[in-house]
């Protein structure tokens, strides 16, 4: 017997079924080239989104909130099949500041609603927990930095912190205590805080507190030229510079309606795969280091350093800054130079293969990862997890395959590395498999690189569009709206780290305190990528 979540979709087309269910309460219109726009009143929002996610099996992508002269505009984006994209649009007067929450039916939207409440002052009725999220206690009450009335270039007056403030506690059993981890860490880790609650040695609840360095990237983009915002897009998360730059450029290029030359598209993909390869080497090193295996960690560090040196020699920057630009790429490489990249990555992939085979037969290493930090497929889907973390829990989704862009699909065919166990070792195996696959993709791209230009002009005009890219940690979404002068009126970015931090507690709970740093390393998330 099929559960409601497994029930087959209706034979009706999505627009026909939506119209049949809600009739005149729902406005259905096409959204070229591959989408559908569903406009409804706020009261209909929970039922509509529950139907899309529960019966039509659409995945939540992001929530875009805008304060416009004509009123509030909230756009909830889903992706799936036929059509590829569904945008659920709610419009309401500015004097209304409350609408129903969809987090009960679409739990992946939970943090998006909390973020919107903090930054815009909108309240989502029915949401179990709002406030004290992006904006910490030093922010004055009633100050919402994404509203028009907030001037991002004038420092706000910080509120004096209440000395009696205490974090929220969940576990109230006799003998329960809370162990704080962070917010200060050693090395390059940025500020984040985790309250681990327990009545013994196993963690019963993990309560994360992030966003210590909220940077207002979306606010500072308002009124700027797209080329300037591109610099911010690629730099707020240095380890995913290519992915975020590509997603932002996609959005602006879609607004302009320009086609990127095939050679430029393939060069972008080579850069993105090289970035994925280097990132996964660093993630592997962090996992090994967390288990105390010094020699193996040093071997992984050497591989990462050699990848960084290859990037610096080949592209002029160790983290590949400045390579993706509006209309294509900043420079061309000869076919011989591309061959140097492919050969260098293949050599490093050989070293990675040898290291991973040694780890596979190291009992002390496997004991720290196997059956530790478990996240089930059901949990991964419920929280909308993405990237290697989701694929290690049996969710076979990758935007290079499901939402193909650039040269992915043709000429580059991408295989999805999937594991079922959902533990730390499964996440490590996915990282290794993906890193080895990048070597093959880069080789295929080098052999199929066409001739032609690597950049076209991108005329700036008004409009709005979504760009996306499979970053090393998972899919990133960048929504851009340009005003009549071609300047950015609204910039909304959803990063894979923001998405996956939402579900991190699932892995950390029910395991011992000493497992916590290892579980965190296997998730491989960036704090800075969330502090946007």
C-alpha positions in Angstrom: 0.0 0.0 0.0 1.4 3.4 -1.0 1.8 6.1 1.6 0.6 9.6 0.7 4.2 10.7 0.1 4.6 7.9 -2.4 1.3 8.4 -4.2 1.7 8.7 -7.9 1.1 12.2 -9.4 -2.2 12.9 -11.1 -2.5 12.2 -14.8 -3.7 15.7 -15.3 -1.1 18.4 -16.3 -0.1 20.5 -13.3 -1.8 23.6 -14.6 -5.0 21.7 -15.3 -5.1 20.1 -11.9 -4.4 23.3 -10.2 -7.2 25.1 -12.0 -9.6 22.2 -11.3 -8.8 22.2 -7.6 -8.9 25.9 -6.9 -10.7 27.5 -9.8 -10.9 31.3 -9.7 -9.0 31.4 -6.4 -5.8 30.7 -8.4 -4.4 32.5 -11.4 -2.4 30.2 -13.6 -0.1 31.6 -16.3 2.9 30.4 -18.2 6.4 31.4 -17.2 8.6 31.0 -20.3 10.7 29.1 -21.1 10.0 26.2 -18.8 7.9 27.4 -15.9 4.5 28.1 -14.5 3.3 31.0 -12.3 0.6 30.4 -9.7 -0.7 33.5 -8.1 -2.9 33.2 -5.1 -4.1 34.9 -1.9 -2.1 34.4 1.3 -4.8 32.1 2.7 -4.4 29.6 -0.1 -0.6 29.4 0.2 -0.3 26.5 2.7 -2.7 24.2 0.8 -1.1 25.0 -2.6 2.5 24.5 -1.4 1.5 21.3 0.4 0.0 19.9 -2.8 3.1 20.8 -4.9 5.5 19.2 -2.4 3.3 16.3 -1.1 1.4 15.1 -4.2 3.4 16.6 -7.1 6.7 15.9 -5.4 8.2 19.3 -6.2 11.4 20.3 -4.4 11.4 23.7 -2.5 14.2 25.9 -3.9 14.0 29.3 -2.2 11.7 32.1 -1.0 12.1 35.6 -2.5 10.6 38.5 -0.5 10.3 42.0 -2.0 9.0 45.2 -0.6 7.8 47.2 -3.7 5.8 50.4 -4.1 2.7 48.4 -5.0 3.0 46.1 -2.0 4.6 43.0 -0.7 5.6 40.3 -3.2 6.6 36.8 -1.9 7.6 34.3 -4.5 8.1 30.6 -3.4 10.1 28.7 -6.0 9.8 24.9 -6.6 11.4 22.7 -9.1 10.4 19.3 -10.5 9.1 17.9 -13.7 6.7 19.2 -16.4 7.0 22.1 -15.9 10.6 22.3 -14.6 9.8 25.4 -12.4 6.7 26.5 -10.5 6.6 29.9 -8.9 3.9 30.5 -6.3 3.3 34.2 -6.0 1.6 36.1 -3.2 1.0 39.8 -3.4 -0.5 41.9 -0.6 -0.6 45.5 0.6 2.3 46.9 2.6 0.1 47.5 5.6 -0.4 43.8 6.0 2.6 42.2 7.7 1.3 38.6 8.4 0.6 35.6 6.2 0.3 31.8 6.9 3.4 29.7 7.3 4.0 26.8 4.9 6.8 25.3 7.1 4.5 22.5 8.4 3.9 21.2 4.9 7.2 22.2 3.4 9.7 22.0 6.2 12.6 23.1 3.9 11.0 26.6 4.0 11.4 26.8 7.8 14.6 28.8 8.0 13.5 31.0 5.0 10.5 32.2 6.9 12.5 32.8 10.0 15.0 34.8 7.9 12.2 36.8 6.3 10.7 37.6 9.7 14.0 39.0 10.9 15.0 40.9 7.8 11.6 42.2 6.6 9.4 42.1 9.7 6.8 39.8 8.2 5.1 37.3 10.6 4.2 33.8 9.5 1.3 32.6 11.5 1.5 29.0 12.6 5.3 28.9 12.5 6.5 27.3 15.7 9.5 29.6 16.3 10.2 33.1 15.0 12.7 35.7 16.1 16.3 35.5 17.4 17.7 34.1 14.2 19.6 36.1 11.7 19.7 39.2 13.9 21.2 38.5 17.3 20.3 40.3 20.5 22.4 43.4 19.9 20.1 44.4 17.0 17.3 46.8 18.2 13.8 45.5 18.2 11.8 46.6 15.2 14.8 47.2 12.9 14.6 45.1 9.8 17.6 45.6 7.5 16.0 44.6 4.2 13.2 47.2 4.5 13.4 50.4 2.4 13.6 52.5 5.5 16.9 50.9 6.6 20.0 52.7 5.4 22.7 50.1 5.0 25.4 52.7 4.8 24.7 54.3 8.2 25.7 52.2 11.3 22.8 51.2 13.4 22.9 51.8 17.2 23.5 48.5 18.8 21.2 47.5 21.6 22.8 46.8 25.0 22.8 43.0 25.5 20.7 41.9 28.4 23.0 40.2 30.9 20.2 37.9 31.9 19.9 36.5 28.3 20.1 32.8 28.1 19.8 30.5 25.1 16.7 28.4 24.5 16.8 25.1 26.3 14.8 22.0 25.2 15.9 19.2 27.4 14.4 19.7 30.9 14.9 16.2 32.4 16.6 15.8 35.9 20.4 16.0 35.5 20.2 17.6 32.1 23.0 20.0 31.2 24.0 22.0 28.1 27.5 22.0 26.6 28.4 25.1 24.5 30.6 24.6 21.5 31.8 27.9 20.0 31.3 30.6 18.9 35.1 31.0 18.8 37.1 28.3 17.0 40.7 27.8 16.1 42.3 28.0 12.6 40.1 29.5 9.9 36.7 28.5 11.2 34.3 31.4 11.5 32.0 32.1 14.4 29.2 29.7 15.1 27.7 28.4 18.3 26.1 25.0 19.1 24.4 24.1 22.4 24.6 20.4 22.9 22.0 19.2 25.5 22.3 15.9 27.3 21.5 13.9 30.4 24.5 11.6 29.9 27.2 11.3 27.3 25.0 11.2 24.2 23.8 14.5 22.7 20.0 14.6 23.0 19.5 18.0 21.3 21.7 20.2 19.1 20.7 23.8 18.9 22.7 25.8 16.3 23.2 29.6 16.5 24.8 31.0 13.4 24.9 34.4 11.6 27.3 36.1 13.9 28.6 38.1 11.0 25.5 39.0 9.0 26.9 41.0 6.1 23.9 42.3 4.4 25.0 41.2 0.9 21.5 41.3 -0.5 20.9 44.8 0.9 24.2 46.2 -0.3 23.5 45.0 -3.8 20.5 47.3 -4.2 21.1 50.0 -6.7 24.4 48.7 -7.8 25.5 47.7 -11.3 25.5 43.9 -11.9 29.2 43.9 -12.6 29.9 45.2 -9.1 27.5 42.8 -7.5 29.2 40.0 -9.3 32.4 40.8 -7.3 30.4 40.3 -4.1 28.8 37.1 -5.4 32.1 35.3 -6.0 33.8 36.6 -2.9 31.4 36.0 0.0 32.3 32.3 -0.1 35.8 32.0 -1.4 35.8 28.2 -1.7 32.8 28.3 -4.1 33.7 31.5 -6.1 33.1 30.0 -9.6 29.7 28.4 -8.6 28.3 31.6 -7.1 29.6 33.8 -9.9 28.2 31.5 -12.6 24.7 31.4 -10.9 24.6 35.2 -10.6 25.7 35.6 -14.2 23.1 33.1 -15.4 20.4 35.2 -13.9 21.5 38.5 -15.5 22.2 36.8 -18.8 18.6 35.3 -18.8 17.2 38.8 -18.2 19.2 40.1 -21.1 18.2 37.1 -23.3 21.8 36.5 -24.5 23.3 33.1 -25.5 26.7 32.4 -24.1 29.2 31.0 -26.7 29.7 27.3 -26.5 33.5 27.6 -25.8 32.8 30.0 -22.9 30.1 27.6 -21.4 32.5 24.7 -21.5 35.3 26.7 -20.0 33.0 27.8 -17.2 32.2 24.1 -16.6 35.9 23.2 -16.5 36.5 25.9 -13.9 33.5 24.7 -11.8 34.6 21.1 -11.9 38.2 22.1 -10.9 36.7 24.1 -8.0 34.7 21.1 -7.0 37.8 18.9 -7.1 39.9 21.2 -4.9 37.0 21.7 -2.5 36.5 18.0 -2.0 40.2 17.5 -1.4 40.0 20.1 1.4 36.8 18.4 2.8 38.5 15.0 2.8 41.5 16.5 4.7 39.2 18.0 7.3 37.5 14.7 7.9 40.7 12.8 8.3 42.1 15.5 10.6 39.0 15.3 12.8 39.7 11.6 13.4 43.3 12.3 14.5 45.1 10.5 11.6 47.9 13.0 11.3 49.9 11.2 8.5 46.8 10.7 6.3 45.7 14.2 6.9 49.1 15.6 5.8 48.9 13.5 2.6 45.4 15.0 1.9 46.8 18.5 2.7 49.6 18.0 0.1 47.0 17.0 -2.5 45.0 20.2 -1.8 48.0 22.4 -1.8 49.1 21.0 -5.2 45.6 21.7 -6.5 45.8 25.3 -5.3 49.1 25.7 -6.9 47.8 24.3 -10.2 44.9 26.8 -9.9 47.3 29.7 -9.3 49.5 28.7 -12.2 46.7 28.0 -14.6 44.2 30.8 -13.8 46.3 33.4 -11.8 44.4 32.9 -8.5 44.5 30.0 -6.1 40.7 30.2 -5.6 39.9 31.1 -9.2 38.6 34.7 -8.5 37.8 36.8 -11.5 37.4 34.1 -14.1 33.6 34.1 -14.7 32.2 37.4 -16.0 29.0 38.5 -17.5 28.7 37.1 -21.0 31.3 34.4 -20.6 34.8 34.1 -19.1 37.5 36.7 -18.5 40.1 35.1 -20.7 40.7 32.3 -23.1 43.0 29.4 -22.7 44.7 27.5 -25.6 43.9 23.9 -26.0 47.4 23.1 -24.9 46.8 25.0 -21.6 43.5 23.2 -21.1 45.4 19.9 -21.5 47.8 21.0 -18.8 44.8 21.4 -16.4 43.3 18.0 -17.4 46.6 16.3 -16.9 47.3 18.0 -13.6 43.9 17.0 -12.2 44.3 13.4 -13.4 47.6 13.2 -11.6 46.1 14.5 -8.3 43.1 12.2 -8.8 45.5 9.2 -8.9 46.9 10.3 -5.5 43.4 10.7 -4.1 42.5 7.2 -5.3 45.5 5.7 -3.5 44.8 7.6 -0.3 41.1 6.6 -0.3 42.1 2.9 -0.8 44.4 3.1 2.3 41.7 4.7 4.4 39.2 2.0 3.4 41.3 -0.6 5.2 42.1 1.5 8.3 39.9 0.1 11.1 40.5 3.0 13.5 39.4 5.5 10.8 36.3 3.6 9.8 35.3 3.1 13.5 34.9 6.9 13.8 32.7 7.3 10.7 30.6 4.2 10.1 27.1 4.4 11.7 28.0 7.9 13.1 26.1 11.0 12.2 23.2 9.2 10.5 20.7 11.1 8.4 18.0 9.0 6.7 16.7 9.6 3.2 13.3 10.6 4.6 15.0 13.2 6.9 17.1 14.5 4.0 14.1 15.0 1.8 12.0 16.5 4.6 14.7 19.2 5.4 15.5 19.7 1.7 19.2 18.9 2.1 21.3 19.2 -1.0 24.7 18.3 -2.5 27.0 15.5 -1.2 25.2 15.5 2.2 21.8 14.6 0.6 23.3 12.2 -2.0 25.0 10.3 0.9 21.5 9.7 2.3 20.1 8.2 -0.8 18.7 11.4 -2.5 19.9 11.1 -6.1 19.6 14.8 -7.0 22.2 17.1 -8.7 21.3 20.3 -10.5 23.7 19.4 -13.3 21.4 16.5 -14.1 18.0 17.6 -12.8 18.2 21.3 -13.8 20.9 21.1 -16.6 22.6 24.4 -17.5 25.6 25.4 -19.6 27.2 22.3 -21.2 25.8 19.8 -18.7 23.6 17.2 -20.2 25.3 17.8 -23.6 28.2 17.5 -24.2 29.1 16.8 -20.6 27.3 13.8 -19.1 27.3 13.8 -15.3 26.9 10.6 -13.2 25.4 11.1 -9.7 27.4 9.5 -6.9 24.8 8.1 -4.4 25.2 6.2 -1.1 22.4 4.8 1.0 23.7 4.7 4.6 23.6 8.4 5.4 26.5 8.2 7.9 29.9 9.9 7.9 31.5 7.2 5.9 28.8 7.5 3.2 29.4 11.2 3.0 33.2 10.6 2.6 32.6 8.1 -0.2 30.4 10.5 -2.1 33.1 13.2 -1.8 35.8 10.9 -3.1 33.6 9.6 -5.9 32.7 13.1 -7.0 36.3 14.3 -6.9 37.4 11.4 -9.1 34.4 12.1 -11.5 35.6 15.7 -11.9 38.8 14.4 -13.4 36.9 12.5 -16.0 34.6 15.5 -16.8 37.6 17.9 -17.1 39.3 15.4 -19.5 36.1 15.1 -21.6 35.7 18.9 -21.6 39.3 19.3 -22.8 38.8 16.9 -25.6 35.5 18.4 -26.7 36.4 22.1 -26.3 35.0 23.9 -29.4 36.5 27.0 -31.0 35.0 30.4 -31.1 34.7 33.5 -28.8 34.7 33.3 -25.0 32.6 36.4 -24.2 29.6 38.4 -25.6 28.2 41.7 -24.5 25.3 41.6 -22.1 22.9 44.5 -22.5 21.5 45.6 -19.2 17.7 45.9 -19.2 14.8 45.5 -16.7 13.5 42.1 -15.7 13.9 39.3 -13.3 15.3 35.8 -13.5 16.8 32.9 -11.5 20.3 31.5 -11.9 21.6 28.3 -10.3 24.7 26.2 -10.1 25.7 22.9 -8.5 28.3 24.3 -6.1 30.7 21.9 -4.4 28.4 21.7 -1.3 25.1 21.6 -3.4 22.9 23.7 -5.5 23.0 27.5 -5.1 20.1 29.7 -6.3 20.6 33.4 -7.2 17.5 35.5 -7.9 18.1 38.9 -9.6 15.7 41.7 -10.5 17.0 44.6 -12.5 15.3 48.0 -12.6 14.6 50.2 -15.7 18.2 51.5 -15.5 19.7 48.0 -15.5 20.7 48.2 -11.8 20.0 45.6 -9.2 16.7 46.2 -7.5 16.6 42.8 -5.6 19.2 40.2 -5.2 18.4 37.0 -3.3 20.8 34.1 -2.9 20.3 30.8 -1.3 23.4 28.9 -0.5 23.9 25.1 0.0 25.5 25.7 3.4 22.4 27.7 4.6 20.2 24.9 3.3 22.2 22.1 5.0 22.9 23.8 8.3 19.1 23.6 8.7 19.4 19.8 9.0 22.8 19.5 10.6 21.3 18.8 14.1 19.8 15.5 12.7 23.3 14.0 12.4 24.7 15.4 15.6 21.9 14.1 17.9 21.9 10.6 19.4 25.7 10.4 19.3 28.5 11.0 21.8 30.1 14.4 22.4 33.4 13.2 21.0 31.6 12.5 17.7 30.5 16.1 17.2 33.6 17.5 15.5 33.8 14.4 13.2 30.1 14.8 12.2 30.7 18.5 11.5 33.7 17.7 9.3 31.7 15.1 7.3 29.0 17.8 6.6 31.8 20.1 5.3 29.7 23.3 5.6 30.8 26.9 5.4 29.7 29.4 8.1 30.6 32.3 5.9 28.4 31.0 3.1 25.5 31.4 5.4 26.5 34.8 6.8 25.5 36.5 3.7 
